[in-house]
């Protein structure tokens, strides 16, 4: 009988926590303040991601029987039929939450997102377009949070760029990678950090106006409004710097190791680190908009992910 722990392995918990910030990054970049039903969108992301992970294992079940026999389906802990049921249930529930949280605009992005997930897992994954296809999935997830608003495109592109790098690197998890791919991944990580920290400040200005805080005056402006504006800007800047530093600290050590030795074990470690580093990258994107509450929430999510990962005895995230 399939146990809840086996299902959690199938959907790559706690890696599902790494998608919570996608819709937050997109929503805040698009000018949303996340109130009421909009908080259903991160839950929709988790369900769609989980469905994609289950579909990944279903599609790869024959290959995994040779290369990853410990995974839930080839090990016999989860049947292929049960895996498909998880896929269907997660996709249906995810679409329902996307509609409830984002209305027609949210659903209008969620539907092609599901299509992109299916395309990646059943067609594109093993082709040269695999990293681009996976990047499109995460970019669409960010855009779901913004209801497709164009203002969120830079944030979506940043998340997609990081995703492409991690996916490219992950291709060496079984047989080892190459120094060239390791170097390319490092370059992508650096570009992602710069793009996240130094991106469009339009969302910050919009949030400032919505909160009645001016961003146009001098830093030393006198009075309550000036003090609040200065404190908020300093807080957002410090949070952005801290999140960027956390992102680089999470990715660079393992990626530098693969540059020296791109063995399968080192690549797997770097891939896990890259997946987890998605959260501080999202935190950077959120913090730069001035949404400090959401940035703090994502910091807590990252701590929870690390704690859960440390306690798990088995399972995978890739």
C-alpha positions in Angstrom: 0.0 0.0 0.0 1.3 3.4 -0.9 2.1 5.5 2.1 2.0 9.3 2.5 5.8 9.3 2.8 6.0 7.6 -0.6 3.8 10.2 -2.2 6.0 12.9 -0.7 9.0 11.3 -2.3 7.2 11.1 -5.6 6.4 14.8 -5.7 9.9 15.8 -4.4 9.0 17.3 -1.0 10.4 19.6 0.3 11.5 20.9 -3.1 7.9 21.9 -3.7 8.5 24.7 -1.2 10.8 26.3 -3.8 7.9 27.4 -6.0 6.0 29.3 -3.3 8.0 32.4 -4.2 7.3 32.3 -7.9 3.9 33.8 -7.7 5.0 36.2 -4.9 7.8 37.5 -7.1 5.5 37.8 -10.1 2.6 39.3 -8.2 4.7 42.0 -6.4 6.6 42.8 -9.6 3.2 43.3 -11.3 2.0 45.6 -8.5 -0.1 43.2 -6.5 -0.3 43.4 -2.7 -1.4 39.8 -2.0 -4.5 40.1 0.0 -7.4 37.6 0.5 -7.8 35.0 -2.2 -4.5 36.0 -3.9 -2.7 33.9 -1.3 -4.2 30.8 -3.0 -1.8 31.4 -5.9 1.3 30.1 -4.1 -0.7 27.0 -3.1 -1.6 26.5 -6.8 2.1 26.7 -7.7 2.9 24.0 -5.2 0.2 21.7 -6.6 1.2 22.2 -10.2 4.9 21.6 -9.4 4.0 18.5 -7.5 2.0 17.2 -10.4 4.9 17.9 -12.7 7.3 15.9 -10.4 4.9 12.9 -10.3 4.6 13.1 -14.1 8.4 13.2 -14.4 8.7 9.9 -12.6 5.8 8.3 -14.5 7.4 9.3 -17.8 10.8 8.1 -16.7 9.8 4.9 -15.0 11.5 2.6 -17.4 14.7 4.7 -17.5 14.7 5.0 -13.7 14.4 1.2 -13.4 18.0 1.2 -14.7 19.5 4.5 -13.5 17.4 5.4 -10.4 15.9 2.1 -9.0 15.5 3.7 -5.6 12.8 6.1 -6.9 9.2 5.4 -5.8 7.9 3.8 -9.0 10.7 1.4 -10.0 11.2 0.5 -6.3 7.5 -0.6 -6.2 6.5 1.8 -3.4 4.2 3.7 -5.8 2.4 2.1 -8.8 2.3 3.8 -12.2 -1.4 4.1 -11.9 -1.2 5.8 -8.5 1.4 8.2 -9.9 -1.0 9.2 -12.7 -3.7 9.7 -10.1 -1.4 12.1 -8.2 -0.7 13.9 -11.5 -4.3 14.4 -12.3 -5.3 15.4 -8.8 -2.5 17.9 -8.4 -3.2 19.5 -11.8 -7.0 19.7 -11.3 -6.6 21.2 -7.8 -3.8 23.6 -8.9 -6.0 24.9 -11.8 -8.9 25.3 -9.4 -6.8 27.3 -7.0 -5.3 29.4 -9.8 -8.8 30.4 -10.9 -9.9 31.1 -7.3 -6.9 33.1 -6.5 -6.2 34.9 -9.8 -9.5 34.9 -11.6 -9.6 34.5 -15.3 -6.2 36.1 -15.7 -4.6 33.7 -13.3 -6.3 30.7 -15.0 -5.3 32.1 -18.3 -1.7 31.6 -17.4 -2.2 28.4 -15.4 -3.6 26.5 -18.3 -0.6 27.0 -20.6 1.6 26.4 -17.6 0.2 22.9 -17.3 0.7 22.4 -21.0 4.3 23.5 -20.7 4.8 21.0 -17.8 3.4 18.2 -19.8 5.4 19.1 -22.8 8.6 19.2 -20.8 8.1 15.9 -19.1 6.8 13.9 -22.1 8.7 15.5 -25.1 11.3 18.1 -24.5 13.2 16.9 -21.4 15.7 14.7 -23.2 16.2 17.0 -26.1 18.5 20.0 -26.4 15.5 22.2 -25.7 15.0 20.7 -22.3 16.5 23.5 -20.2 14.6 26.1 -22.2 11.4 24.1 -21.8 11.8 23.8 -18.1 12.7 27.5 -17.8 9.5 28.4 -19.6 7.6 26.4 -16.9 9.1 28.4 -14.1 8.7 31.7 -16.0 5.0 31.0 -16.6 4.6 30.2 -12.9 6.0 33.7 -12.0 3.6 35.2 -14.6 0.7 33.4 -13.0 1.2 35.5 -9.9 1.0 38.6 -11.9 -2.0 37.5 -14.0 0.2 37.9 -17.1 1.0 41.6 -16.4 3.9 42.7 -18.6 5.6 44.5 -15.7 6.4 41.1 -14.2 8.3 39.9 -17.3 11.8 40.8 -16.0 11.2 38.8 -12.8 9.9 35.9 -14.8 12.9 36.1 -17.1 15.3 36.1 -14.0 13.7 33.0 -12.5 13.7 31.3 -16.0 17.4 32.1 -16.4 18.3 30.4 -13.1 16.1 27.5 -13.9 17.7 27.0 -17.3 21.1 26.9 -15.6 20.1 24.3 -13.0 18.4 22.1 -15.6 21.4 22.3 -17.9 23.7 21.3 -15.0 21.4 18.5 -13.9 22.0 16.5 -17.1 25.2 15.3 -15.6 23.6 13.8 -12.4 23.9 10.2 -13.6 27.0 10.0 -15.8 28.8 13.2 -14.8 29.0 16.6 -16.4 31.6 18.6 -18.2 33.8 21.6 -17.2 32.2 23.6 -20.0 28.7 23.1 -18.6 29.9 23.8 -15.1 31.4 27.1 -16.3 28.2 28.0 -18.2 26.1 27.3 -15.1 28.4 29.6 -13.0 28.0 32.4 -15.6 24.2 31.9 -15.5 24.2 32.1 -11.7 26.1 35.4 -11.8 23.8 36.9 -14.4 20.7 35.8 -12.4 22.1 37.4 -9.2 22.7 40.7 -11.1 19.3 40.6 -12.8 17.5 40.0 -9.5 19.2 42.6 -7.4 19.5 45.4 -10.0 16.3 45.0 -11.9 13.4 47.4 -12.7 12.5 49.6 -9.7 9.0 50.4 -11.1 7.3 48.0 -8.8 9.0 49.6 -5.8 7.8 53.1 -6.9 4.2 51.7 -7.4 4.2 50.1 -3.9 5.6 53.3 -2.4 2.7 55.3 -4.0 0.1 52.8 -2.8 1.5 53.1 0.8 1.7 56.8 0.7 5.5 56.8 0.9 7.4 59.1 -1.5 10.5 57.8 -3.2 11.2 61.0 -5.1 12.5 63.1 -2.2 16.0 63.2 -0.8 17.2 60.5 1.6 17.6 63.1 4.3 14.0 64.5 4.0 12.7 65.9 7.3 9.5 64.9 8.9 7.5 61.7 9.5 7.0 60.9 5.8 10.6 61.5 5.0 11.8 59.3 7.9 9.4 56.6 6.8 10.5 56.8 3.2 14.2 56.7 4.2 13.7 53.7 6.6 11.7 51.8 4.0 14.2 52.3 1.2 17.1 51.3 3.5 15.2 48.3 4.7 14.4 47.2 1.1 18.0 47.7 0.0 19.5 45.8 2.9 17.0 42.9 2.4 17.8 42.8 -1.3 21.6 42.7 -0.5 21.1 40.0 2.1 18.9 37.8 -0.1 21.4 38.1 -3.0 24.3 37.1 -0.7 22.2 34.1 0.4 21.6 33.1 -3.2 25.2 33.2 -4.1 26.3 31.4 -0.9 23.8 28.6 -1.7 25.0 28.2 -5.3 28.6 29.1 -5.8 30.4 26.6 -3.5 28.9 23.5 -5.1 29.1 24.9 -8.6 32.8 25.8 -8.2 33.3 22.2 -7.0 31.9 20.9 -10.3 34.1 23.2 -12.2 37.1 21.4 -10.6 35.5 17.9 -10.7 32.3 17.5 -12.7 31.6 14.0 -11.3 28.0 12.7 -11.1 28.0 13.1 -7.3 29.2 16.7 -7.4 26.7 17.5 -10.1 23.8 16.1 -8.1 24.9 18.1 -5.0 25.1 21.3 -7.1 21.7 20.6 -8.7 20.1 20.2 -5.2 21.7 23.4 -4.1 20.5 25.2 -7.3 17.0 24.1 -6.7 17.0 25.2 -3.1 18.7 28.5 -4.1 15.5 29.4 -6.0 14.0 30.7 -2.7 16.7 33.3 -1.9 16.5 34.4 -5.6 12.8 34.9 -5.3 13.4 36.7 -2.0 15.7 39.1 -3.8 13.1 39.8 -6.4 10.4 40.4 -3.8 12.6 42.5 -1.5 13.6 44.9 -4.4 9.9 45.8 -4.8 9.7 46.8 -1.1 7.4 43.9 -0.1 9.4 43.3 3.1 6.7 41.2 4.7 6.7 38.7 1.8 10.5 38.7 1.7 10.5 37.7 5.4 7.9 35.0 4.7 10.2 33.5 2.0 13.1 33.6 4.3 11.1 31.5 6.7 10.1 29.1 3.9 13.8 28.7 3.1 14.7 27.9 6.7 11.8 25.4 6.8 13.0 23.7 3.6 16.5 23.4 5.0 15.3 21.9 8.2 13.0 19.4 6.5 15.8 18.4 4.0 18.2 17.8 6.9 15.7 15.5 8.6 14.8 13.4 5.6 16.5 10.0 5.4 15.6 9.3 1.8 14.1 10.9 -1.3 15.3 13.2 -4.0 14.7 16.7 -5.1 15.8 16.5 -8.8 
